[in-house]
């Protein structure tokens, strides 16, 4: 049995939560993005593309709000797998996700308001 991982504070935790298979990391990424987008508005959904030419290499995520899709956000599999145990990386991704959700919501409101005219 291996001993604990040594390194900077939190290294053991990062080693426990980092890594994983392509489908495990995809599931984690979808859950993470969905949770943080829904903190902006519970009507947000996330579409995650992990098939065809992306399979095993990358993911494409799109936020969806009231049937409007945001731009694709690209993620490399290895980057997500290696960093999903890092509090700093996750915190930055959470802020990036919430900012993208707010932008899509504002853009959606503009089209909804224009339709009312």
C-alpha positions in Angstrom: 0.0 0.0 0.0 1.3 3.4 -0.9 1.8 6.1 1.7 0.3 9.5 1.6 1.2 11.9 -1.2 3.6 14.6 0.0 3.8 18.1 -1.2 2.3 21.5 -0.6 -0.8 21.9 1.6 -3.7 20.0 0.1 -1.5 17.8 -2.2 -3.0 14.6 -0.7 -6.6 15.8 -1.4 -5.7 16.8 -5.0 -4.1 13.4 -5.6 -7.3 11.7 -4.4 -9.7 13.7 -6.6 -7.5 14.2 -9.7 -7.3 11.7 -12.6 -9.9 9.3 -13.7 -11.1 7.8 -16.9 -12.5 9.8 -19.8 -16.2 9.0 -18.9 -15.6 9.7 -15.2 -14.0 13.0 -15.9 -16.8 13.9 -18.4 -19.4 13.1 -15.7 -17.5 15.2 -13.1 -17.1 18.1 -15.6 -20.8 18.1 -16.5 -21.9 18.0 -12.8 -19.4 20.8 -11.9 -20.5 23.1 -14.8 -24.2 22.5 -14.2 -23.9 23.2 -10.5 -22.1 26.5 -11.0 -24.3 27.6 -13.9 -27.5 26.9 -11.8 -26.1 29.1 -9.1 -26.8 32.0 -11.5 -30.2 30.7 -12.5 -31.7 27.2 -11.9 -33.0 27.1 -15.5 -29.5 26.7 -16.9 -28.5 23.4 -18.4 -25.2 22.1 -19.8 -24.6 20.2 -23.0 -21.4 18.3 -23.0 -19.9 17.0 -26.3 -17.5 14.1 -25.7 -18.0 12.0 -28.8 -16.6 11.5 -32.3 -13.3 13.3 -32.7 -13.3 14.5 -29.1 -13.6 11.1 -27.5 -10.7 10.4 -25.2 -9.1 13.8 -25.9 -11.3 16.7 -25.1 -14.8 18.0 -24.3 -16.9 20.8 -25.6 -19.4 22.3 -23.2 -22.2 24.7 -24.0 -24.5 26.4 -21.5 -28.2 26.5 -22.4 -30.7 29.0 -21.1 -34.3 29.2 -22.2 -33.4 27.3 -25.4 -30.5 29.7 -26.2 -27.0 28.1 -26.5 -23.8 29.8 -25.5 -20.6 29.4 -27.3 -18.6 26.1 -27.0 -16.1 26.1 -24.2 -13.3 23.6 -25.0 -11.6 21.5 -22.3 -8.7 19.1 -22.8 -9.3 15.8 -21.0 -5.8 15.7 -19.4 -6.1 19.2 -18.1 -9.5 18.6 -16.4 -8.4 15.2 -15.1 -5.1 16.6 -13.7 -6.7 19.7 -12.1 -10.1 18.7 -10.9 -8.6 18.1 -7.5 -7.1 21.6 -7.3 -9.1 24.1 -5.3 -7.5 27.1 -7.2 -8.3 25.6 -10.6 -11.8 24.6 -9.6 -12.4 28.1 -8.2 -11.3 29.7 -11.4 -13.5 27.4 -13.5 -16.5 28.1 -11.2 -16.0 31.9 -11.8 -15.6 31.4 -15.5 -18.7 29.3 -15.6 -20.8 31.8 -13.7 -19.5 34.7 -15.8 -20.5 32.8 -19.0 -23.9 32.0 -17.5 -24.5 35.7 -16.7 -23.4 36.7 -20.2 -25.8 34.2 -21.8 -28.6 35.3 -19.6 -28.1 38.9 -20.4 -28.0 38.2 -24.2 -31.1 36.0 -23.8 -32.9 38.8 -22.1 -32.0 41.1 -24.9 -33.6 38.8 -27.5 -36.6 38.1 -25.3 -37.1 41.9 -24.8 -36.8 42.5 -28.5 -39.5 39.9 -29.2 -41.9 41.8 -26.9 -41.6 45.0 -29.0 
